[in-house]
């Protein structure tokens, strides 16, 4: 799922080389910490938070198929 987040995020930003994702796996929940380059945060969040909400929905659906829970956090 880390690759999925990376693919979606890099397609949105101006500086794809600055995208960093850290995966913290637990027994049932995996937390993904997303960092993007300066100035790209707004592109990832989107207008009224719609873009990040869509990414989180896709991530949640993919995790559900694996009987897990996934949480995406944006780190500044």
For each residue, the residues with C-beta under 8 A, 3 or more apart:
1: 4 5 30 32 59 62 63 70
2: 5 6 21 23 32
3: 6 7
4: 1 7 8 58 59 62
5: 1 2 8 9 21 32 34 55 59 72
6: 2 3 9 10 19 21
7: 3 4 10 11
8: 4 5 11 12 55 58
9: 5 6 12 13 16 19 21 34 36 44 55
10: 6 7 13 16 19
11: 7 8 16
12: 8 9 40 43 44 51
13: 9 10 16 18 19 36 37 40 43 44
14: 37 39 40 43
15: 18 19 36 37 38 39 40
16: 9 10 11 13 19
17: 37
18: 13 15 35 36 37 38 40
19: 6 9 10 13 15 16 34 35 36 37
20: 34 35 36
21: 2 5 6 9 32 33 34 35
22: 32 33 35
23: 2 30 31 32 33
24: 30 31 32 33
25: 30
26: 29 30 31
27:
28: 68 69
29: 26 68 69 70 71
30: 1 23 24 25 26 63 68 69 70 71
31: 23 24 26 70 71 73
32: 1 2 5 21 22 23 24 59 70 71 72 73
33: 21 22 23 24 73 75
34: 5 9 19 20 21 44 72 73 74 75
35: 18 19 20 21 22 74 75 76
36: 9 13 15 18 19 20 40 41 43 44 74
37: 13 14 15 17 18 19 40
38: 15 18 41
39: 14 15 42
40: 12 13 14 15 18 36 37 43 44
41: 36 38 44 45 74 76
42: 39 45 46
43: 12 13 14 36 40 46 51
44: 9 12 13 34 36 40 41 51 52 55 74
45: 41 42 49 51 52 74
46: 42 43 49 50 51 52 53 54
47: 50 51
48:
49: 45 46 52 53
50: 46 47 53 54
51: 12 43 44 45 46 47 54 55
52: 44 45 46 49 55 56 72 74
53: 46 49 50 56 57
54: 46 50 51 57 58
55: 5 8 9 44 51 52 58 59 72
56: 52 53 59 60 72
57: 53 54 60 61
58: 4 8 54 55 61 62
59: 1 4 5 32 55 56 62 63 70 72
60: 56 57 63 64 69 70
61: 57 58 64 65
62: 1 4 58 59 65 66 70
63: 1 30 59 60 66 68 69 70
64: 60 61 67 68
65: 61 62
66: 62 63
67: 64
68: 28 29 30 63 64
69: 28 29 30 60 63
70: 1 29 30 31 32 59 60 62 63
71: 29 30 31 32
72: 5 32 34 52 55 56 59
73: 31 32 33 34
74: 34 35 36 41 44 45 52
75: 33 34 35
76: 35 41
